Structures are given as C-alpha cells and as structure tokens.
Amino acid sequence: MPKLSNQVKPIASEQEYLDRVFNLEFNLTAGHNLDPKPLSEVAKKIYEYFQNIKNKTPKTLRNLKKADRLSGYSESGLIDGLAKLIKAQKINSDGNDSYSLPGW
C-alpha cells in the first residue's frame, strides 16, 4: 500500500489555518462584513443619491420621489430600497419619515 500522507500537499500554512479558524470561531465582526445579498438597483440608486447630494440634511421619502435619478421608481420600490439600506446599515432611519447617512 502506498504512503499517501507524503504525497498530499498542505492546503495552507499553519498560520493561515489558525487565522482562518480564529475568524470563523471567534471573530464576531468578520461575519458582519459579509453581504449575503447584493443591494437591489433602486437601493444602489438611493445610496448614490445620499452620497452625492450637496445638502447633508436628512431627506424624506418625498425628497426621494422628487429626485431626478429616482423619478422612474414607484413609492413602494423606494420604500423597499430604503428598507434594504437600513437593514444593511448603510443609512439611518431618523424617524418621522427622515433618512440620513451614518455619521451626518
């Protein structure tokens, strides 16, 4: 019977393996950076709108409906996009139908 253990190549170095195990088992912040679902097209457009506006005050759904780049989307589509951005923690819901980027 041949010795297979001598013919097997290691998958990773010991340090790479230990780092990977640490990230999987103990590093709780590493899992939060993974985005299981990419943002929808409307959510991306809303996020771009928030990043590009000159006036950094919180915006409402009414402001979003008036924006040129978002005019082709329905109100329910905009609401769904906002919900996805809030869930992904890319924008904050300030209550009272007011939204802003984190850190504003």
JOFEN-V805363 format. One record per residue. RES is the residue in three letters. BURIAL is 1 if it has 9 or more other ideal C-beta (glycine too) atoms within 8 Angstrom, else 0. Layout:
[[RES BURIAL] [RES BURIAL]]
This chain:
[[MET 0] [PRO 0] [LYS 0] [LEU 0] [SER 0] [ASN 0] [GLN 0] [VAL 0] [LYS 0] [PRO 0] [ILE 0] [ALA 0] [SER 0] [GLU 0] [GLN 0] [GLU 0] [TYR 1] [LEU 0] [ASP 0] [ARG 1] [VAL 0] [PHE 1] [ASN 1] [LEU 0] [GLU 0] [PHE 0] [ASN 1] [LEU 0] [THR 0] [ALA 1] [GLY 0] [HIS 0] [ASN 0] [LEU 0] [ASP 0] [PRO 0] [LYS 0] [PRO 0] [LEU 1] [SER 1] [GLU 0] [VAL 1] [ALA 1] [LYS 1] [LYS 1] [ILE 1] [TYR 1] [GLU 1] [TYR 1] [PHE 1] [GLN 0] [ASN 0] [ILE 0] [LYS 0] [ASN 0] [LYS 0] [THR 0] [PRO 0] [LYS 1] [THR 1] [LEU 1] [ARG 0] [ASN 0] [LEU 1] [LYS 1] [LYS 0] [ALA 1] [ASP 0] [ARG 0] [LEU 1] [SER 0] [GLY 0] [TYR 1] [SER 0] [GLU 0] [SER 0] [GLY 1] [LEU 1] [ILE 1] [ASP 1] [GLY 1] [LEU 1] [ALA 0] [LYS 1] [LEU 1] [ILE 1] [LYS 0] [ALA 1] [GLN 0] [LYS 1] [ILE 1] [ASN 0] [SER 0] [ASP 0] [GLY 0] [ASN 0] [ASP 0] [SER 1] [TYR 1] [SER 1] [LEU 1] [PRO 0] [GLY 0] [TRP 0]]
